[in-house]
């Protein structure tokens, strides 16, 4: 049975909206970097968010007050100005078209008008039932008009007033959805503001029409017919009770069960059954987590460990990964230095990339360990996040939770292949990549350079400035002189490409007699041209016997009197002579010659030839000399 109040409810609705408590935190700045800072930020941000929500809902609730009053006016009558007519108990004696006839005593009958039943949902009392009515002071067709409805309304208001004063829980049925909240039937039509439905602002109240809700009467104005109720007040009382009991049982290190209440950018709020704890992003997993939603979802149940508990501030820091085995405990045994493993690229930075070997265990591949190539590339040009790569463990420090990895070490060392592909003596062609004071670097192939030292540019001329010989980017042909894979070095030479010295050395040996032209005389001997751009030295000691040199009148003195003039005995510049090769150094390109040894060898050969041509065996050396002089 419902009896409707009929006065405006705008004042009560507005007052109710202003008196709302602040809901549980919804969001905190995602810049929080630690569980404790996140919790502090959550408290302040939540207060601001909820304050705005309450102001908005309060405005809506105030705007709906007039609508609520109109609804009340549709069903109610004005409250009695004064209880001038007492309530009397009577007996139902009959039904008529005009209404319900009751016995007032003293052979007087009263009539409850039929309209009180037809125009409302008040059930008609059974015959012979005892009911309470109130005189109206009106008479009709011999009956004293009494009101059954007014008494029911008075009794209802008395009951609601008692419930309000006793702060009892009342069950009401949602009968309408209006702007700013709901209309709830608790015997009279009461206003339930939207902000008072739940601890947090409800997104949609439309689906609640027709449902029964437990509520608490928070505002009551019988004179104006205004009643405001709250479901949230009951929930807060229950929450406070649970929180107080829970605070007495929580300890750090304890494992507790909870439900995910809210997911933010920096972590997850978990309802532990009366108090919310913050599970920070860094405590969700030993592995890398970009966003908490990757691990937990709202309303999901989860076991967590209490990492830090401040009973006074009622703040709880939680951890999920702490309930799992730390993978770094066994990382030293699973990933010893030197082994090759597979991993997934978890992140790319300017100085390299992080590779996840397993959830929670990541290692750094420095940019210098990503490729054998000397060309420096940004790591993002080499690998992509999520890509699977082969790496080699270079170094591991489980206590520091660090692993150094190498990608290039997982691939064959190209320098070893270079030694096979370009053995010493190979002619190669490449472009000048860089020019230094001591030579030029030639790119043999992508990632591999060889150095042409200034001393290996020409056999004759001396290169003082490599920039006069080389131009960056121009092609150069050179010979591989040396490969050092360990130090990543290749030595090249240009002058060795047309190695006339090498060809000459192949054709001549020590002890051989050669012809040469004296090109110039020095104080220590004579330089002899043996071929184009090939010179040998005949030292003074190898020109003539020392005795013969000493028998001379002495070398002519220089005009200044400083020392003797250059002299090579019988050798004269521009003339050809025969010399004997007495020394060959292919590395230093030096040839030692002897004029006197050649003369002796030639003379000995001629004597042997002379003897072989004479019929008599009595020929002497003197005869051979006379024969030579005669020619």
Secondary structure, 3 states (H helix, E strand, C coil): CCCCCCCCCHHHHHHHHHCCCCCCCCCCCCCCCCHHHHHHHHHHHHHHHHHHHHHHHHHHHHHCHHHHHHHHHHHCCCCCCCCCCCEEEEEEEEECCCEEEEEEECCEEEEEECHHHHCCCCCCCCCCCEEEEEEEEEEECCEEEEECHHHHHHHHHHHHHHHHHHCCEEEEEEEEEECCEEEEECCCEEEEEHHHCCCCCCCCCHHHCCCEEEEEEEEEECCCCEEEEECHHHHHHHHHHHHHHHHCCCCCCCEEEEEEEEECCCEEEEECCCCEEEEEHHHCCCCCCCCHHHCCCCCCEEEEEEEEEECCCCEEEEECHHHCCCHHHCHHHHCCCCCEEEEEEEEEECCEEEEEEECCEEEEEEHHHCCCCCCCCCHHHHCCCCCEEEEEEEEEEHHHCEEEEECHHHCCCHHHHHHHHCCCCCEEEEEEEEEECCEEEEEEECCEEEEEEHHHCCCCCCCCCHHHCCCCCCEEEEEEEEEECCCCEEEEECCCCCCHHHHHHHHCCCCCEEEEEEEEEECCEEEEEEECCEEEEEEHHHCCCHHHHHHCCCCCECCCCCCECCCCCCCCCCCEEEEEEEEEECCCCEEEEEHHHHHHHHHHHHHHHHHHHCCCCCCCHHHHHHHHHHC
